Amino acid sequence: MPTKTSRRAAVAAASTPDTAPAAPRVKRDRTHYLYLAVIAAVVLGIAVGLIWPDAGVELKPLGTGFVNLIKMMISPIIFCTIVLGIGSVRKAAKVGAVGGIALGYFLVMSLVALTIGLVVGNILHPGDGLHLTNAIKASGHDQVSSDALPPVDFVLSIIPTTFVSAFTEGQVLQTLLIALLTGFALQAMGSVGQPVLRGVEHIQRLVFRILAMVMWAAPIGAFGAIAAVVGSAGLDALKSLAVLMLGFYVTCFLFVFVVLGVILRAVAGLNIFVLLKYLAREFLLILSTSSSESALPRLIAKMEHLGVSKSVVGITVPTGYSFNLDGTMIYMTMASLYIADALGTPMSVGEQIPLLLFLLLASKGAAGVSGAGIATLAGGLQSHKPALVDGVGLIVGIDRFMSEARALTNFAGNAVATVLVGTWTKEIDKVRVRQVLAGELPFDETTLLDEGVQPHAEIPEQGGEKELAKA
């Protein structure tokens, strides 16, 4: 006669097929079609710019509109990321250590980038033998931007007029300040602040989902941006300035793959090629829009997915976009030497170093200025060596092409910096890094978030979907 225990076992065995949870369906990643469309749009944009240059220039609003769509998402994403990162860290000193290490690294790498540009510029001398016209001089003076602030005013400008204006004015550093204050306040509130953190977490999911929707407009934006650049510059401008442009691209390439590559290998033990392959879609987006800001939200999401803590990502990435501009440093160095040679007034090393150190400071005051590269260069020369402003017009024609190399280098520098700061502060999951870079943990292009790993989410007692996702 069967026992009570055996009857229970039989009933459990019989019910297992009906009650066992089904294996989660694997979502097909359709976003690779999106980036194939971006590549096709870039090729088509180049063709339109070369064949119908006037029509290409008229398409510029398409590129501008797409970049503006991305920019409108930057402030809420930075705010949510930093608040969640700091709010979940118990010791405020840890956040201060992250910021101090990041700023120290940014300063050192800016000086390294300036030095490399200085060496290459003195070797190439690409500006020899050029002549200036009155039109070129006027074009150079037009680039002097009134938006770039002196150092003291720049620091004061970080403080927003109101708590809300930090989000409406589009200033990254103002958003960073408000997010830091909010994060520290929630940290001090302890368990009382947990509901607020969960609310911010839900807002972050919403914002990233909106960003994923906006990304489907990337092919249209890429087509308009590239057509306008090619149509406005033309082939003549490229031919006359090919040496400077080629030298700048090669210098940026060597800086990323030699300088940054060696540091990344020595500190984090990672291969620079593998890391940049992981960020390939972001590089394509930057290349097609000539703006590194278009990839800032995705860099935040991908660095968190890689295994770097929220606090490190939230502080390092937004700060780096203002203070870690390696490509811009190289650009300003080579462009300054190029202009001096073109004007027939080459600078000695003793004149070059003070100018470049001044430009290093001036670049921080131009953070967030549209076309910051050439605007910073013109504004810095106007303040420190006004005679050279006439020559800025020489590089206006190819500045948009050089801005792509600037943006790509700046982006690579900030990606590497995030990994390095995470390694130095021991705020990085090295096992997860290897899994992600090996392709074992693919990035969710639909939500841009790891839905199954939410530090503040409530997990049901019975496990449910969240436990399944973790498994």
C-alpha positions as CSV (number, residue, x, y, z in Angstrom):
1,M,0.0,0.0,0.0
2,P,1.6,3.3,-1.0
3,T,2.6,5.6,1.8
4,K,1.6,9.3,2.2
5,T,5.1,10.4,1.2
6,S,5.1,8.3,-2.0
7,R,1.7,9.6,-3.0
8,R,2.9,13.2,-2.6
9,A,6.0,12.4,-4.7
10,A,3.7,10.9,-7.4
11,V,1.5,14.0,-7.4
12,A,4.5,16.3,-7.6
13,A,6.0,14.3,-10.5
14,A,2.7,14.4,-12.4
15,S,2.3,18.1,-12.0
16,T,5.9,19.1,-12.8
17,P,5.4,19.4,-16.6
18,D,2.5,21.8,-16.1
19,T,4.0,24.0,-13.4
20,A,7.6,24.2,-14.4
21,P,8.5,27.6,-15.7
22,A,9.1,27.8,-19.4
23,A,12.6,28.7,-20.6
24,P,12.7,32.4,-21.4
25,R,12.5,33.3,-25.1
26,V,15.6,34.8,-26.5
27,K,14.8,38.2,-28.1
28,R,16.2,38.7,-31.6
29,D,18.4,41.7,-31.9
30,R,17.1,43.6,-34.8
31,T,19.3,46.7,-34.1
32,H,22.0,45.3,-36.3
33,Y,19.8,46.3,-39.2
34,L,19.7,49.8,-37.8
35,Y,23.5,50.1,-38.0
36,L,23.6,48.6,-41.4
37,A,21.2,51.3,-42.4
38,V,23.5,54.0,-40.8
39,I,26.4,52.7,-42.9
40,A,24.3,52.9,-46.1
41,A,23.1,56.4,-45.1
42,V,26.7,57.6,-44.7
43,V,27.6,56.3,-48.1
44,L,24.5,57.9,-49.7
45,G,25.2,61.2,-47.9
46,I,28.8,61.3,-49.2
47,A,27.5,60.7,-52.7
48,V,24.8,63.4,-52.4
49,G,27.4,65.9,-51.0
50,L,29.8,65.3,-53.9
51,I,27.2,65.2,-56.7
52,W,24.8,67.9,-55.5
53,P,26.7,70.0,-52.9
54,D,24.1,72.7,-52.6
55,A,21.4,70.1,-51.9
56,G,23.7,68.4,-49.4
57,V,24.1,71.6,-47.4
58,E,20.4,72.0,-47.3
59,L,20.1,68.6,-45.6
60,K,22.0,69.8,-42.5
61,P,18.9,70.2,-40.4
62,L,18.4,66.4,-40.5
63,G,21.7,65.8,-38.8
64,T,21.2,68.7,-36.4
65,G,17.8,67.5,-35.4
66,F,19.0,64.0,-34.6
67,V,21.9,65.2,-32.5
68,N,19.4,67.5,-30.6
69,L,17.2,64.5,-29.9
70,I,20.1,62.7,-28.3
71,K,21.2,65.8,-26.4
72,M,17.8,66.2,-24.8
73,M,18.3,62.8,-23.2
74,I,21.7,63.5,-21.7
75,S,20.7,65.5,-18.6
76,P,18.1,63.0,-17.3
77,I,20.4,60.0,-18.0
78,I,23.3,61.6,-16.2
79,F,21.1,62.6,-13.3
80,C,19.6,59.1,-12.8
81,T,23.0,57.3,-13.2
82,I,24.8,59.5,-10.7
83,V,21.9,59.5,-8.1
84,L,21.6,55.7,-8.3
85,G,25.4,55.3,-8.1
86,I,26.1,57.6,-5.2
87,G,22.8,56.8,-3.4
88,S,23.8,53.1,-3.2
89,V,27.4,53.8,-1.9
90,R,27.5,54.0,1.9
91,K,30.7,56.1,2.3
92,A,30.8,59.5,0.7
93,A,34.6,59.4,0.9
94,K,34.6,56.7,-1.8
95,V,32.8,59.0,-4.2
96,G,35.3,61.8,-3.5
97,A,38.2,59.4,-4.2
98,V,36.7,58.5,-7.5
99,G,36.3,62.1,-8.5
100,G,39.9,63.0,-7.4
101,I,41.5,60.1,-9.2
102,A,39.5,60.9,-12.4
103,L,40.4,64.6,-12.4
104,G,44.1,63.8,-11.8
105,Y,44.1,61.3,-14.6
106,F,42.3,63.7,-17.0
107,L,45.0,66.4,-16.3
108,V,47.9,64.1,-16.9
109,M,46.4,62.7,-20.2
110,S,45.6,66.2,-21.4
111,L,49.3,67.1,-21.0
112,V,50.4,63.9,-22.7
113,A,48.0,64.7,-25.7
114,L,49.4,68.2,-25.9
115,T,52.9,67.0,-25.9
116,I,52.3,64.4,-28.6
117,G,50.6,67.1,-30.8
118,L,53.5,69.4,-30.2
119,V,56.1,66.8,-31.4
120,V,54.1,65.8,-34.5
121,G,53.4,69.5,-35.4
122,N,57.1,70.4,-35.2
123,I,58.0,67.4,-37.4
124,L,55.4,67.9,-40.1
125,H,55.3,71.8,-40.5
126,P,52.2,71.4,-42.7
127,G,51.5,75.2,-42.9
128,D,54.6,76.2,-44.8
129,G,54.0,78.1,-48.0
130,L,50.3,79.0,-47.6
131,H,48.9,82.5,-48.3
132,L,46.1,84.3,-46.5
133,T,43.4,86.4,-48.2
134,N,41.2,89.0,-46.5
135,A,38.3,86.6,-46.8
136,I,40.2,83.9,-44.9
137,K,41.2,86.4,-42.2
138,A,37.6,87.4,-41.7
139,S,36.5,83.8,-41.5
140,G,39.1,83.2,-38.8
141,H,37.7,86.1,-36.6
142,D,34.2,84.8,-37.1
143,Q,35.1,81.7,-35.2
144,V,35.9,83.6,-32.0
145,S,33.0,82.4,-29.8
146,S,31.6,84.6,-27.1
147,D,30.3,81.5,-25.3
148,A,33.7,80.4,-24.1
149,L,34.2,81.7,-20.5
150,P,37.3,82.6,-18.6
151,P,38.2,80.1,-15.8
152,V,36.5,81.9,-12.9
153,D,33.3,82.6,-14.7
154,F,33.3,79.0,-16.0
155,V,33.4,77.7,-12.4
156,L,30.6,80.0,-11.4
157,S,28.6,78.9,-14.4
158,I,28.5,75.3,-13.0
159,I,26.0,76.5,-10.4
160,P,22.5,76.5,-12.0
161,T,20.0,79.3,-11.5
162,T,17.4,76.9,-10.1
163,F,17.3,73.2,-9.3
164,V,15.2,72.6,-12.4
165,S,17.2,74.9,-14.8
166,A,20.1,72.4,-14.7
167,F,17.9,70.1,-16.8
168,T,16.4,72.8,-19.1
169,E,19.6,74.6,-20.1
170,G,21.4,71.5,-21.3
171,Q,24.6,72.1,-19.3
172,V,26.2,68.8,-18.4
173,L,28.2,70.1,-15.5
174,Q,25.2,71.8,-13.9
175,T,23.3,68.5,-14.1
176,L,26.4,66.8,-12.6
177,L,26.3,69.2,-9.6
178,I,22.6,68.7,-8.9
179,A,22.9,64.9,-9.3
180,L,25.9,64.8,-6.9
181,L,23.9,66.9,-4.2
182,T,20.9,64.7,-4.7
183,G,22.9,61.5,-4.4
184,F,24.7,62.6,-1.2
185,A,21.4,63.7,0.3
186,L,19.8,60.3,-0.4
187,Q,22.9,58.6,0.9
188,A,22.6,60.5,4.2
189,M,18.8,59.7,4.5
190,G,19.6,55.9,4.6
191,S,16.6,53.6,4.4
192,V,14.2,56.6,4.3
193,G,15.6,57.5,0.9
194,Q,15.1,54.0,-0.6
195,P,11.7,54.8,-2.1
196,V,13.2,57.8,-3.9
197,L,16.0,55.7,-5.2
198,R,13.5,53.1,-6.6
199,G,11.6,56.0,-8.2
200,V,14.7,57.3,-9.9
201,E,15.5,53.8,-11.1
202,H,12.1,53.5,-12.8
203,I,12.7,56.9,-14.4
204,Q,16.1,55.7,-15.7
205,R,14.4,52.7,-17.3
206,L,11.9,55.0,-19.0
207,V,14.6,57.4,-20.2
208,F,16.8,54.6,-21.7
209,R,13.7,53.1,-23.4
210,I,13.0,56.5,-25.0
211,L,16.7,56.7,-26.1
212,A,16.4,53.3,-27.7
213,M,13.4,54.6,-29.7
214,V,15.2,57.8,-30.7
215,M,18.2,55.7,-32.1
216,W,16.0,54.4,-34.9
217,A,16.3,57.9,-36.4
218,A,20.1,57.5,-36.7
219,P,20.2,56.7,-40.4
220,I,18.2,59.9,-41.3
221,G,20.5,62.0,-39.0
222,A,23.7,60.4,-40.4
223,F,22.5,61.0,-44.0
224,G,21.9,64.7,-43.4
225,A,25.0,65.3,-41.4
226,I,27.4,63.7,-43.8
227,A,25.8,65.2,-46.9
228,A,26.1,68.7,-45.4
229,V,29.7,68.2,-44.4
230,V,30.8,66.9,-47.8
231,G,28.7,69.5,-49.7
232,S,30.1,72.5,-47.7
233,A,33.7,71.5,-47.7
234,G,34.2,70.1,-51.2
235,L,37.3,68.4,-52.6
236,D,39.4,71.6,-53.1
237,A,39.5,72.3,-49.3
238,L,40.5,68.7,-48.7
239,K,43.3,68.7,-51.2
240,S,45.0,71.9,-49.9
241,L,44.9,70.8,-46.3
242,A,45.4,67.1,-46.7
243,V,48.8,67.0,-44.9
244,L,47.3,68.6,-41.8
245,M,44.3,66.4,-41.8
246,L,46.2,63.2,-42.5
247,G,48.8,64.1,-39.8
248,F,46.0,64.7,-37.3
249,Y,44.3,61.4,-38.0
250,V,47.5,59.5,-37.8
251,T,48.4,61.2,-34.5
252,C,45.0,60.4,-33.0
253,F,45.3,56.8,-34.1
254,L,48.7,56.4,-32.5
255,F,47.5,58.1,-29.3
256,V,44.5,55.8,-28.9
257,F,46.1,52.5,-29.9
258,V,49.6,53.0,-28.6
259,V,49.4,55.4,-25.6
260,L,45.9,54.5,-24.3
261,G,46.4,50.9,-25.4
262,V,49.6,50.5,-23.3
263,I,48.1,52.1,-20.3
264,L,44.9,50.0,-20.5
265,R,47.0,46.8,-20.8
266,A,49.3,47.7,-17.9
267,V,46.6,48.8,-15.5
268,A,43.5,46.7,-16.3
269,G,45.1,43.9,-18.4
270,L,42.7,44.5,-21.3
271,N,43.3,44.7,-25.0
272,I,42.3,48.1,-26.4
273,F,41.1,46.5,-29.7
274,V,38.7,44.2,-27.8
275,L,37.3,47.2,-25.7
276,L,36.8,49.3,-28.8
277,K,35.2,46.5,-30.7
278,Y,32.6,46.3,-27.8
279,L,32.0,50.0,-28.5
280,A,31.9,49.7,-32.3
281,R,28.3,50.9,-32.7
282,E,29.0,54.0,-30.7
283,F,32.0,54.8,-32.9
284,L,29.9,54.4,-36.0
285,L,27.3,56.8,-34.5
286,I,30.0,59.4,-33.7
287,L,31.5,59.0,-37.2
288,S,28.1,59.6,-38.9
289,T,27.1,62.6,-36.7
290,S,30.6,64.2,-36.0
291,S,29.5,64.5,-32.4
292,S,30.7,62.5,-29.4
293,E,27.7,63.7,-27.4
294,S,25.5,61.5,-29.5
295,A,27.2,58.5,-27.9
296,L,27.4,59.7,-24.3
297,P,24.2,58.1,-23.1
298,R,25.1,54.8,-24.7
299,L,28.6,54.9,-23.2
300,I,27.1,55.3,-19.7
301,A,24.9,52.2,-20.3
302,K,27.6,50.1,-21.9
303,M,30.2,50.9,-19.2
304,E,27.7,49.8,-16.5
305,H,26.9,46.7,-18.5
306,L,30.6,46.0,-18.8
307,G,30.9,45.7,-15.0
308,V,32.1,49.2,-13.8
309,S,30.1,50.4,-10.8
310,K,27.4,53.0,-11.2
311,S,29.2,55.5,-9.0
312,V,32.4,55.4,-11.1
313,V,30.5,55.5,-14.4
314,G,28.2,58.3,-13.2
315,I,31.2,60.5,-12.2
316,T,33.9,59.7,-14.7
317,V,31.9,59.7,-18.0
318,P,30.1,63.1,-17.6
319,T,33.2,64.8,-16.1
320,G,35.4,63.3,-18.8
321,Y,33.2,64.8,-21.5
322,S,34.2,68.3,-20.2
323,F,37.7,67.7,-18.8
324,N,39.1,64.7,-20.7
325,L,39.3,66.0,-24.3
326,D,42.4,64.2,-25.6
327,G,41.4,64.6,-29.3
328,T,40.7,68.3,-28.8
329,M,44.1,68.8,-27.1
330,I,46.0,67.2,-30.1
331,Y,43.9,69.3,-32.5
332,M,44.6,72.6,-30.8
333,T,48.3,71.9,-30.6
334,M,48.7,70.9,-34.3
335,A,46.3,73.6,-35.5
336,S,48.2,76.3,-33.6
337,L,51.5,75.3,-35.1
338,Y,50.0,75.0,-38.5
339,I,48.5,78.5,-38.4
340,A,51.8,80.0,-37.1
341,D,53.7,78.4,-39.9
342,A,51.1,79.5,-42.5
343,L,51.4,83.1,-41.3
344,G,55.2,83.0,-41.7
345,T,55.7,83.5,-37.9
346,P,56.7,80.1,-36.7
347,M,56.9,79.8,-32.9
348,S,59.9,78.7,-30.9
349,V,59.4,75.9,-28.3
350,G,59.5,78.6,-25.6
351,E,56.5,80.3,-27.2
352,Q,54.6,77.1,-27.9
353,I,54.5,75.8,-24.4
354,P,52.9,78.8,-22.7
355,L,50.3,79.0,-25.5
356,L,49.4,75.4,-25.3
357,L,49.1,75.5,-21.5
358,F,46.8,78.4,-21.9
359,L,44.7,76.5,-24.4
360,L,44.6,73.6,-22.0
361,L,42.8,75.9,-19.5
362,A,40.7,77.6,-22.1
363,S,39.3,74.3,-23.4
364,K,37.7,73.7,-20.0
365,G,35.8,77.0,-20.3
366,A,34.4,76.0,-23.7
367,A,33.0,72.7,-22.5
368,G,29.6,72.3,-24.0
369,V,30.1,75.0,-26.6
370,S,28.8,74.0,-30.1
371,G,31.8,73.4,-32.4
372,A,34.0,73.6,-29.3
373,G,37.2,72.6,-31.1
374,I,37.6,75.5,-33.5
375,A,35.7,77.9,-31.2
376,T,38.1,77.1,-28.3
377,L,41.1,77.5,-30.6
378,A,40.0,80.8,-31.9
379,G,39.0,82.1,-28.5
380,G,42.3,81.0,-26.9
381,L,44.4,82.5,-29.7
382,Q,42.4,85.8,-29.4
383,S,43.2,86.0,-25.7
384,H,46.9,84.8,-25.7
385,K,48.2,85.5,-29.2
386,P,45.8,87.6,-31.2
387,A,48.0,87.8,-34.3
388,L,47.3,84.1,-35.0
389,V,43.5,84.5,-35.2
390,D,43.7,85.6,-38.8
391,G,44.9,82.1,-39.7
392,V,42.0,80.2,-38.1
393,G,40.1,80.7,-41.3
394,L,42.6,78.4,-43.1
395,I,41.2,75.3,-41.3
396,V,37.5,76.2,-41.3
397,G,37.0,74.2,-44.5
398,I,38.2,70.9,-43.0
399,D,37.2,71.5,-39.4
400,R,34.1,69.2,-39.6
401,F,36.3,66.4,-41.0
402,M,38.8,66.9,-38.2
403,S,36.0,67.1,-35.6
404,E,35.2,63.5,-36.3
405,A,38.7,62.4,-35.3
406,R,38.5,64.7,-32.3
407,A,35.2,63.2,-31.2
408,L,36.3,59.6,-31.8
409,T,39.5,60.2,-29.8
410,N,37.7,62.0,-27.0
411,F,35.2,59.1,-26.8
412,A,37.9,56.4,-26.8
413,G,39.8,58.3,-24.1
414,N,36.7,58.5,-21.8
415,A,35.9,54.8,-22.3
416,V,39.4,53.9,-21.3
417,A,39.4,56.4,-18.4
418,T,36.2,54.8,-17.0
419,V,37.8,51.3,-17.0
420,L,41.1,52.6,-15.5
421,V,39.3,54.6,-12.7
422,G,37.1,51.6,-11.9
423,T,40.3,49.4,-11.7
424,W,42.2,51.9,-9.4
425,T,39.2,52.2,-7.1
426,K,38.4,48.5,-7.2
427,E,34.9,49.3,-8.4
428,I,34.9,46.9,-11.4
429,D,33.8,43.3,-11.8
430,K,36.7,41.8,-13.7
431,V,35.0,38.5,-14.2
432,R,32.0,40.2,-15.8
433,V,34.3,42.3,-17.9
434,R,35.8,39.2,-19.5
435,Q,32.4,37.7,-20.0
436,V,31.0,40.8,-21.7
437,L,34.1,41.4,-23.9
438,A,34.0,37.7,-24.9
439,G,30.4,38.1,-26.0
440,E,28.9,35.8,-23.3
441,L,26.8,38.6,-21.8
442,P,25.4,40.6,-24.8
443,F,24.3,44.2,-24.3
444,D,20.5,44.7,-24.5
445,E,20.0,47.1,-27.3
446,T,16.2,47.2,-26.6
447,T,16.3,48.7,-23.1
448,L,20.0,49.7,-22.8
449,L,19.8,48.3,-19.3
450,D,20.4,45.0,-17.5
451,E,16.8,44.5,-16.4
452,G,17.6,41.4,-14.3
453,V,20.3,43.2,-12.2
454,Q,18.7,46.2,-10.5
455,P,20.4,47.1,-7.2
456,H,17.3,48.7,-5.7
457,A,14.6,46.6,-7.2
458,E,12.4,44.5,-4.9
459,I,12.7,40.8,-5.5
460,P,9.7,38.6,-4.8
461,E,10.0,35.9,-2.2
462,Q,9.3,33.2,-4.7
463,G,11.9,34.4,-7.1
464,G,9.9,35.0,-10.2
465,E,11.2,36.6,-13.4
466,K,14.0,38.5,-11.7
467,E,15.5,35.4,-10.2
468,L,15.2,33.7,-13.6
469,A,17.0,36.5,-15.3
470,K,19.8,36.4,-12.7
471,A,20.2,32.7,-13.3
